[in-house]
């Protein structure tokens, strides 16, 4: 058995960390301005969430009124929005829509599922 070299050890570590963070997900952007189109001179809050792990509940700012979903790793990935802060109750579901702006209801939490 050969002793491992620092380079082979580092390569193994990088491979492990790359596979440990690879998961199916979807990204989305929320907006509070009309039709995801900020008008000059007005305030428009925009929040993007990218490639978060699935099946975990995250809190979100409740003031957004529109959503764009994109970059789904697999077609079944979707964003589930919940009025409750703990991802309970009925979900409002948004799937990848090729960057189309969609109206959304009030939400205080979300969960990615695939």
C-alpha positions as CSV (number, residue, x, y, z in Angstrom):
1,X,0.0,0.0,0.0
2,X,1.4,3.4,-1.0
3,X,1.2,6.3,1.3
4,X,-1.2,9.0,0.1
5,X,0.3,12.2,-1.2
6,X,-1.1,15.6,-0.3
7,X,-2.4,16.0,-3.8
8,X,-4.3,12.7,-3.8
9,X,-5.7,13.5,-0.3
10,X,-6.8,16.9,-1.5
11,X,-8.4,15.4,-4.6
12,X,-10.4,13.0,-2.5
13,X,-11.5,15.8,-0.2
14,X,-12.7,17.9,-3.1
15,X,-14.6,14.9,-4.6
16,X,-16.3,14.2,-1.3
17,X,-17.3,17.8,-0.8
18,X,-18.6,18.2,-4.4
19,X,-20.8,15.1,-4.1
20,X,-22.0,16.0,-0.6
21,X,-23.5,19.3,-1.9
22,X,-25.0,18.0,-5.1
23,X,-28.7,17.7,-4.9
24,X,-31.8,18.3,-7.0
25,X,-33.2,21.8,-6.6
26,X,-34.8,24.8,-8.3
27,X,-34.1,28.5,-8.0
28,X,-36.6,31.4,-7.9
29,X,-36.8,35.1,-7.6
30,X,-39.6,37.0,-5.8
31,X,-40.7,40.6,-6.6
32,X,-43.0,43.1,-5.0
33,X,-43.3,45.3,-8.1
34,X,-45.9,44.9,-10.8
35,X,-45.2,42.0,-13.2
36,X,-41.6,41.7,-12.1
37,X,-40.8,45.0,-13.9
38,X,-39.4,47.8,-11.7
39,X,-40.3,51.2,-12.8
40,X,-37.7,54.0,-12.6
41,X,-38.0,56.0,-9.4
42,X,-40.0,53.4,-7.5
43,X,-38.8,50.9,-4.8
44,X,-38.9,47.3,-5.9
45,X,-37.7,44.5,-3.6
46,X,-36.2,41.5,-5.3
47,X,-35.1,38.4,-3.6
48,X,-33.4,35.4,-5.2
49,X,-33.0,32.0,-3.7
50,X,-30.7,29.6,-5.6
51,X,-30.1,25.9,-5.5
52,X,-31.2,25.3,-1.9
53,X,-31.4,21.8,-0.5
54,X,-34.8,20.1,-0.9
55,X,-37.2,19.2,1.9
56,X,-36.1,21.9,4.3
57,X,-38.3,24.7,5.5
58,X,-37.0,28.3,5.0
59,X,-38.6,31.5,6.1
60,X,-39.1,34.3,3.6
61,X,-40.1,37.9,3.4
62,X,-43.9,38.0,3.1
63,X,-44.2,41.2,1.0
64,X,-43.5,39.8,-2.4
65,X,-46.3,39.4,-4.9
66,X,-44.7,37.8,-7.9
67,X,-42.4,34.9,-8.6
68,X,-40.2,33.6,-11.4
69,X,-39.0,30.0,-11.1
70,X,-35.9,28.8,-13.0
71,X,-33.0,26.4,-13.1
72,X,-34.8,23.3,-12.0
73,X,-32.3,20.4,-11.9
74,X,-35.0,17.9,-12.8
75,X,-38.5,18.8,-14.1
76,X,-40.3,17.6,-10.9
77,X,-38.5,20.2,-8.7
78,X,-40.9,22.9,-7.4
79,X,-41.2,25.7,-4.9
80,X,-43.9,25.2,-2.3
81,X,-45.0,28.5,-0.6
82,X,-46.8,28.5,2.7
83,X,-48.7,31.1,4.6
84,X,-47.6,29.6,7.9
85,X,-44.0,30.3,9.0
86,X,-43.2,26.5,9.5
87,X,-44.2,25.1,6.1
88,X,-47.5,23.7,7.3
89,X,-50.9,24.0,5.7
90,X,-51.7,24.0,2.0
91,X,-48.9,24.9,-0.3
92,X,-49.0,27.2,-3.3
93,X,-46.9,25.4,-5.9
94,X,-44.7,27.0,-8.5
95,X,-42.7,24.9,-11.0
96,X,-40.0,26.1,-13.5
97,X,-41.8,28.5,-15.9
98,X,-38.9,29.5,-18.1
99,X,-38.5,32.9,-16.4
100,X,-42.2,33.9,-16.7
101,X,-43.5,36.3,-14.0
102,X,-46.4,34.8,-12.1
103,X,-48.5,36.3,-9.4
104,X,-48.2,34.6,-6.0
105,X,-50.1,34.7,-2.7
106,X,-48.7,35.9,0.6
107,X,-46.1,33.5,2.0
108,X,-44.0,33.3,5.1
109,X,-42.1,30.1,4.4
110,X,-41.1,27.9,1.5
111,X,-39.8,24.4,0.9
112,X,-38.2,23.0,-2.3
113,X,-39.4,19.5,-3.3
114,X,-38.3,17.3,-6.2
